[in-house]
């Protein structure tokens, strides 16, 4: 991966006297709780029919409760409390080095760092003196509750050289969102339902070739953060920003057809073509709305410029997927998969761009070894650039790759010892703000290792 490049005209990032505290040094506490409860019942009838073998039916009741409480400081900007101006020189205890383990070129691999103990001792003193007070940030505090009822019916069928299933799922959703608008509680309840048919079909063309086809309607709910009803109002500018509890779920009609060729019992080459039509793509847009308190006087409340996510787009996806896997007689083998996706959605300003969250190219591959005593695997995953989803659509993420590995030792008949390494080369996620053509995030997760022991009774 190409390291992230930075050019400094005059700033020396290792010189603390040239660095200052900014608003980003502020502290905010966020408490999130997500509780899911459900009950489900299924039944199956066997049929005496030449083709249809059974009928399955079921019902599921599901309740999601998501709550987010945001706590901020008052005053919000702590910089005014810092003595001797806001230079970092009085608060630095050295230089942070080896950022992303890269050296040379225009790469930010070291910078003057903050003495965290000294800083938090200072802040703690301000709290104890009553100069800093934590209070609830109402604009970022909200609750979302979803009550869902799902009913489905499905039948499996088969005949000479073919098999499959056909079904229909009905989902009814009642969604209640609560938040704050100008520190006043605001609630909104939304009801919607979805009919989701599906069919899957497989045909044995020969002993080693299978043709598969499928079609279905699917749905995917939006992020909870996009559903918050609260608004942050700037009365002087006559504007407001917030979420939208009236967002509809993403809906899609999709179909695919593919061929699988089994050239040995444990080896496969397959190719598939798929299409998808997506509705209710979410874009964050500005529109004129009536908002009480948005404006310098009541006559301007109906001219408030409100920026919020809205279900005002659609998209088309067409793609090809290729897969190759093979197992050798000595226990070694490999699995590879490549997907090409041509996706397009029209933004509210009539611009064309990729469907949010979808990369044009993606590849994953793994090498493995398995026998009675050991199981080892090394995997590589890569995807090309993609744009964010929902309120994060102004963010474009750079291409990303990752290496992972795992080893399992079957020490005893019922005892396994495992070692797993994730992101072995310490890759980073780089994202950009497309509105201003600026870097938004450089996220480094580091390499993680996991050691586990499992025993089966």
Phi, psi and omega per residue, in radians:
X1 nan 2.424 3.110
X2 -1.271 2.151 3.128
X3 -1.059 2.638 3.132
X4 -1.205 2.204 -3.044
X5 -1.704 2.372 3.107
X6 -2.335 2.312 3.072
X7 -1.917 2.164 3.080
X8 -1.845 2.123 3.134
X9 -1.286 -0.785 -3.107
X10 -2.445 -0.369 -3.080
X11 -1.272 2.349 2.997
X12 -1.852 1.862 -3.050
X13 -1.166 -0.228 3.099
X14 -1.564 -0.093 3.124
X15 -1.683 1.812 -3.059
X16 -1.078 -0.476 -3.114
X17 -1.197 -0.304 3.126
X18 -1.617 -0.063 -3.107
X19 -1.883 2.559 -3.102
X20 -2.269 2.718 3.004
X21 -1.175 2.488 3.082
X22 -2.224 3.115 -3.110
X23 -1.047 -0.467 -3.118
X24 -1.170 -0.193 3.100
X25 -1.380 -0.076 -3.118
X26 -1.226 2.814 -3.059
X27 -2.059 2.338 3.067
X28 -2.418 2.376 3.122
X29 -1.725 2.316 3.088
X30 -2.182 2.232 3.113
X31 -2.007 2.129 -3.133
X32 -2.157 2.402 3.077
X33 -2.304 2.339 3.131
X34 -2.328 2.007 -3.118
X35 -2.074 2.279 -3.138
X36 -2.151 2.257 3.059
X37 -2.355 2.515 -3.101
X38 -2.709 2.822 3.018
X39 -2.403 2.487 -3.037
X40 -2.510 2.509 3.081
X41 -2.441 2.415 -3.128
X42 -2.320 2.654 3.100
X43 -2.490 2.619 -3.094
X44 -2.390 2.233 3.070
X45 -1.908 2.256 3.041
X46 -1.483 2.428 -3.077
X47 -2.001 2.561 2.999
X48 -1.727 1.418 -3.048
X49 -2.427 2.641 -3.111
X50 -1.125 -0.572 -3.056
X51 -2.092 -0.855 -3.098
X52 -1.453 2.107 -2.991
X53 -1.607 -0.507 -3.098
X54 -2.853 2.984 2.993
X55 -2.280 2.194 3.078
X56 -1.926 2.478 3.094
X57 -2.510 2.691 -3.140
X58 -2.874 2.894 3.096
X59 -2.424 2.465 3.130
X60 -2.389 2.264 3.061
X61 -1.919 2.212 -3.021
X62 -2.316 2.405 3.100
X63 -2.268 2.138 3.057
X64 -1.904 2.256 3.077
X65 -2.198 1.997 -3.118
X66 -2.084 2.246 3.138
X67 -2.299 2.394 3.109
X68 -2.316 2.181 3.086
X69 -2.062 2.173 3.131
X70 -1.915 2.300 3.128
X71 -2.031 2.267 3.107
X72 -2.172 2.975 3.107
X73 -1.585 2.634 2.978
X74 -2.199 2.017 0.054
X75 -1.263 2.715 -3.058
X76 -1.195 -0.609 -3.076
X77 -1.712 1.974 -3.071
X78 -1.483 -0.146 -3.052
X79 -1.018 -0.601 -3.122
X80 -1.094 -0.301 3.140
X81 -1.516 -0.255 -3.005
X82 -1.292 2.148 3.122
X83 -1.269 2.820 3.103
X84 1.015 0.718 -3.130
X85 1.279 -2.889 -3.111
X86 -1.969 0.548 3.098
X87 -1.287 2.497 3.122
X88 -1.344 -0.247 -3.057
X89 -1.013 -0.581 -3.122
X90 -1.382 -0.094 -3.022
X91 -2.252 0.104 -3.092
X92 -1.688 2.489 3.095
X93 -2.115 0.423 3.091
X94 2.493 -2.818 -3.062
X95 -2.119 2.298 3.043
X96 -1.474 2.254 -3.064
X97 -2.150 2.973 3.041
X98 1.080 0.621 3.033
X99 -1.086 2.123 -3.111
X100 1.023 0.271 3.051
X101 0.966 0.600 -3.134
X102 -2.014 2.546 3.100
X103 -2.382 2.796 3.067
X104 1.450 2.771 3.105
X105 1.203 -2.863 3.140
X106 -1.598 1.204 -3.051
X107 -2.153 2.248 3.113
X108 -1.379 1.639 -3.123
X109 -1.986 0.025 3.075
X110 -2.787 2.592 3.116
X111 -2.829 2.757 3.112
X112 -1.148 2.315 -3.061
X113 -1.975 2.873 -3.092
X114 -1.508 2.434 2.969
X115 -1.393 1.678 -3.003
X116 -1.107 -0.671 3.138
X117 -1.089 -0.780 -3.138
X118 -1.114 -0.723 -3.119
X119 -1.143 -0.823 -3.089
X120 -1.267 -0.494 3.003
X121 -1.096 -0.711 3.116
X122 -1.125 -0.799 -3.127
X123 -1.152 -0.708 3.125
X124 -1.031 -0.700 3.094
X125 -1.081 -0.649 3.110
X126 -1.166 -0.671 3.080
X127 -1.117 -0.792 -3.112
X128 -1.111 -0.545 3.118
X129 -1.449 -0.057 3.125
X130 1.388 0.200 3.141
X131 -1.465 -0.357 3.051
X132 -2.142 2.292 -3.097
X133 -2.280 2.300 3.063
X134 -1.473 2.339 3.115
X135 -2.489 2.798 -3.079
X136 -1.242 2.358 3.048
X137 -1.615 1.679 -3.019
X138 -1.137 -0.562 -3.105
X139 -1.148 -0.360 -3.114
X140 -2.014 0.221 3.111
X141 -1.858 2.269 -3.104
X142 -2.818 2.905 3.062
X143 -2.334 2.485 3.048
X144 -2.310 2.212 3.074
X145 -2.120 2.297 3.135
X146 -2.144 2.152 3.026
X147 -1.924 2.071 -3.023
X148 -2.159 2.419 3.039
X149 -2.127 2.139 -3.140
X150 -2.132 2.289 3.094
X151 -2.214 2.335 -3.129
X152 -2.393 2.730 3.001
X153 -2.445 2.437 -3.062
X154 -2.600 2.565 3.103
X155 -2.326 2.371 3.071
X156 -1.692 2.451 3.139
X157 -2.321 2.752 3.095
X158 -2.848 2.760 3.104
X159 -2.772 -2.855 -3.140
X160 -1.165 1.997 3.090
X161 1.249 0.162 3.093
X162 -2.508 2.821 3.132
X163 -2.883 2.906 3.109
X164 2.908 -2.897 3.093
X165 -2.641 2.734 3.100
X166 -2.411 2.442 -3.068
X167 -2.742 3.018 3.125
X168 -2.539 2.304 3.098
X169 -2.120 2.337 3.069
X170 -1.986 2.265 -3.117
X171 -2.217 2.145 3.076
X172 -1.950 2.270 -3.062
X173 -2.212 2.265 2.953
X174 -1.998 2.099 -3.040
X175 -2.075 2.162 3.116
X176 -2.032 2.122 3.128
X177 -2.002 2.408 3.089
X178 -2.366 2.488 -3.140
X179 -2.866 -2.703 -3.069
X180 -2.294 2.388 2.995
X181 -2.120 1.951 -3.086
X182 0.962 0.808 3.109
X183 1.145 0.223 3.091
X184 -1.896 2.342 -3.101
X185 -1.109 2.364 3.136
X186 -2.316 2.237 3.121
X187 -2.151 2.553 3.052
X188 -2.592 2.354 3.130
X189 -1.998 2.324 -3.108
X190 -2.206 2.367 3.070
X191 -2.062 2.396 3.021
X192 -2.684 2.750 3.098
X193 -2.380 2.801 -3.088
X194 -2.432 2.375 3.006
X195 -1.835 2.147 -2.987
X196 -2.210 1.581 3.083
X197 -1.427 2.761 3.103
X198 -2.718 2.661 3.048
X199 -2.580 2.405 3.086
X200 -2.246 2.386 -3.042
X201 -2.447 2.367 3.093
X202 -2.302 2.382 -3.117
X203 -2.233 2.181 3.110
X204 -1.441 1.675 -3.122
X205 -1.182 -0.625 3.078
X206 -2.717 -3.026 -3.127
X207 -1.115 -0.479 -3.075
X208 -2.134 0.173 3.113
X209 -2.234 2.222 3.102
X210 -2.141 2.331 3.054
X211 -1.847 2.234 -3.120
X212 -2.123 2.548 3.070
X213 -2.526 2.611 -3.125
X214 -2.693 2.663 3.045
X215 -2.605 2.517 -3.115
X216 -2.866 2.832 2.942
X217 -1.931 2.321 -3.076
X218 -2.319 2.904 3.104
X219 -2.469 2.731 3.086
X220 -2.565 2.179 -3.103
X221 -1.328 2.695 -3.085
X222 -1.389 2.977 3.131
X223 -1.151 2.527 3.125
X224 -1.041 -0.642 -3.116
X225 -1.078 -0.521 3.104
X226 -1.315 -0.313 -3.082
X227 -1.584 -0.114 -3.071
X228 -1.085 2.367 -3.092
X229 -1.488 -0.156 -3.050
X230 -1.196 2.711 3.084
X231 -2.259 2.412 2.972
X232 -1.731 1.979 -2.997
X233 -1.769 2.300 2.982
X234 -1.932 1.622 -3.021
X235 -1.079 -0.658 -3.092
X236 -1.121 -0.592 -3.128
X237 -1.698 -0.063 3.140
X238 1.101 0.714 -3.100
X239 -2.398 2.844 3.122
X240 -2.701 2.671 3.072
X241 -2.331 2.617 3.132
X242 3.086 -2.920 3.123
X243 -1.641 -2.883 -3.078
X244 -2.635 1.771 -3.136
X245 -1.208 -0.173 -3.130
X246 -1.608 0.145 3.115
X247 -1.071 2.427 3.072
X248 -1.579 2.719 3.068
X249 -1.218 2.661 2.991
X250 -1.083 2.365 3.096
X251 -2.205 2.542 -3.114
X252 -2.611 2.467 2.920
X253 -1.844 2.225 -3.014
X254 -2.421 2.704 3.126
X255 -2.662 2.652 3.086
X256 -2.645 2.735 3.061
X257 -2.499 2.412 -3.085
X258 -2.631 2.882 3.124
X259 -2.189 2.338 3.098
X260 -2.051 2.274 3.135
X261 -2.092 1.986 3.135
X262 -1.690 1.702 -3.068
X263 -1.488 -0.214 2.850
X264 -2.492 3.097 -3.113
X265 -1.084 -0.563 -3.085
X266 -2.056 0.417 -3.111
X267 -2.285 2.484 -2.989
X268 -2.558 2.424 2.867
X269 -2.183 2.281 -3.130
X270 -2.419 2.674 3.079
X271 -2.445 2.417 -3.113
X272 -2.503 2.592 3.044
X273 -2.065 2.368 -3.124
X274 -2.389 2.645 3.083
X275 -2.327 2.651 -3.126
X276 -2.639 2.356 3.066
X277 -1.996 2.063 -3.024
X278 -1.898 2.342 3.052
X279 -2.023 2.789 3.084
X280 1.135 0.663 3.025
X281 -1.149 2.317 -3.040
X282 -1.571 2.244 3.016
X283 -2.193 2.501 3.046
X284 -1.525 1.986 -3.053
X285 -2.328 2.881 3.108
X286 -1.825 2.405 3.100
X287 -2.586 2.750 3.123
X288 -1.474 2.209 3.127
X289 -2.416 2.854 3.002
X290 -1.547 2.122 3.098
X291 -2.351 2.074 3.135
X292 -1.083 2.184 3.122
X293 1.604 -0.013 -3.129
X294 -1.685 1.648 -3.101
X295 2.460 2.854 -3.104
X296 -1.333 -0.298 3.046
X297 -2.688 2.799 -3.044
X298 -0.979 -0.438 -3.115
X299 -1.187 -0.250 -3.108
X300 -1.837 0.051 -3.093
X301 -1.122 -0.506 -3.118
X302 -1.485 0.116 3.119
X303 -2.017 0.327 -3.078
X304 -1.174 2.312 3.085
X305 -1.592 1.818 -3.028
X306 -1.834 2.162 3.056
X307 -1.810 2.103 -3.133
X308 -2.724 2.797 3.067
X309 -1.218 2.446 -3.132
X310 -2.404 2.543 3.119
X311 -1.471 1.341 -2.985
X312 -2.222 0.526 3.141
X313 -2.549 2.973 3.027
X314 -2.476 2.988 -3.094
X315 -2.673 2.803 3.101
X316 -2.225 2.378 -3.137
X317 -2.258 2.239 3.024
X318 -2.293 2.385 -3.072
X319 -2.695 2.939 3.102
X320 -2.284 2.370 3.119
X321 -2.174 2.288 3.113
X322 -2.117 2.394 -3.134
X323 -2.392 2.409 3.087
X324 -2.426 2.209 3.059
X325 -2.447 2.569 -3.090
X326 -2.664 2.417 3.066
X327 -2.037 2.232 3.103
X328 -1.533 2.875 -3.099
X329 -1.208 -0.323 -3.088
X330 -1.581 0.136 3.115
X331 1.726 -0.242 3.099
X332 -1.462 2.764 3.094
X333 -3.027 3.055 3.120
X334 -2.566 2.721 3.064
X335 -2.366 2.221 3.102
X336 -2.285 2.637 3.134
X337 -2.607 2.283 3.074
X338 -2.233 2.368 3.133
X339 -2.267 2.266 3.009
X340 -1.961 2.283 -3.095
X341 -2.248 2.180 2.994
X342 -1.806 1.844 -3.091
X343 -2.147 2.570 -3.124
X344 -2.632 2.355 3.020
X345 -2.358 2.651 3.137
X346 -1.781 2.113 3.141
X347 -1.321 2.879 3.136
X348 -1.020 -0.403 3.090
X349 -1.661 0.344 3.056
X350 1.191 0.315 3.037
X351 -1.485 2.663 3.125
X352 -1.794 2.343 3.077
X353 -2.676 3.035 3.125
X354 -1.148 2.669 3.032
X355 -1.113 2.336 -3.112
X356 -0.961 2.406 3.081
X357 1.433 -0.026 -3.052
X358 -1.934 2.257 3.034
X359 -1.638 2.605 3.113
X360 -1.232 -0.685 -3.127
X361 -2.246 2.468 3.029
X362 -2.587 2.579 -3.116
X363 -2.545 2.450 2.973
X364 -2.492 2.510 -3.132
X365 -2.620 2.642 3.133
X366 -2.553 2.541 3.003
X367 -1.904 2.437 -3.096
X368 -2.461 2.781 3.023
X369 -2.430 2.323 -3.124
X370 -2.451 2.342 2.924
X371 -2.553 -2.920 -3.062
X372 -1.191 -0.365 -3.044
X373 -1.879 -0.566 -3.062
X374 -2.286 2.674 2.978
X375 -2.433 2.038 -3.082
X376 -2.202 2.554 -3.108
X377 -2.653 2.406 2.975
X378 -2.208 2.293 -3.000
X379 -2.235 2.531 3.094
X380 -2.192 2.301 3.116
X381 -2.261 2.411 -3.139
X382 -2.540 2.468 3.015
X383 -2.453 2.554 3.094
X384 -1.360 3.114 -3.020
X385 -1.031 2.705 3.109
X386 -2.644 2.752 -3.141
X387 -1.769 2.754 -3.091
X388 -1.239 2.960 -3.077
X389 -1.903 2.498 3.057
X390 1.164 -2.237 -3.105
X391 -1.167 -0.227 -3.122
X392 -1.660 0.356 -3.062
X393 -1.277 -0.208 3.062
X394 -1.435 0.130 -3.106
X395 -1.931 2.242 3.045
X396 -1.967 2.166 -3.124
X397 -1.676 2.363 3.137
X398 -1.235 2.854 3.104
X399 -1.008 2.649 -3.025
X400 -2.425 2.451 3.078
X401 -2.316 2.757 -3.127
X402 -2.731 2.436 3.050
X403 -1.933 2.299 3.072
X404 -2.273 2.760 3.109
X405 -2.631 2.675 3.113
X406 -2.595 2.639 3.106
X407 -2.448 2.240 3.108
X408 -2.114 2.233 3.095
X409 -1.910 2.039 3.093
X410 -1.438 1.421 -2.993
X411 -1.139 -0.679 3.117
X412 -2.433 3.071 -3.107
X413 -1.013 -0.635 -3.096
X414 -1.996 0.120 -3.039
X415 -2.133 2.176 3.077
X416 -2.094 2.421 3.027
X417 -2.055 2.230 -3.044
X418 -2.204 2.573 3.040
X419 -2.308 2.234 -3.093
X420 -2.278 2.387 3.055
X421 -2.102 2.265 -3.083
X422 -2.039 2.322 -3.140
X423 0.999 1.048 -3.015
X424 -1.062 -0.566 -3.098
X425 -1.702 0.197 3.066
X426 0.937 1.000 3.094
X427 -1.319 2.762 3.140
X428 -2.089 2.718 3.005
X429 -1.732 2.133 -3.124
X430 -1.924 2.178 -3.131
X431 -2.243 2.675 -3.052
X432 -2.254 2.548 3.029
X433 -1.519 1.969 -3.050
X434 -1.286 -0.354 3.132
X435 -1.203 -0.618 -3.051
X436 -2.087 0.032 3.131
X437 0.966 0.797 -3.126
X438 -2.178 2.691 3.036
X439 -1.144 2.288 3.081
X440 -1.754 -0.839 -3.107
X441 -2.469 2.504 2.862
X442 -2.181 1.789 -2.982
X443 -1.815 2.093 3.117
X444 -1.995 2.033 -3.117
X445 -1.586 -0.397 -3.063
X446 1.415 2.994 3.078
X447 -1.557 2.341 3.139
X448 -2.047 2.487 3.104
X449 -2.172 2.453 -3.120
X450 -2.286 2.266 3.080
X451 -2.002 2.208 -3.069
X452 -2.371 2.694 3.072
X453 -2.327 2.275 3.112
X454 -2.279 2.455 3.132
X455 -2.278 2.244 -3.131
X456 -1.752 2.186 3.137
X457 -1.554 nan nan
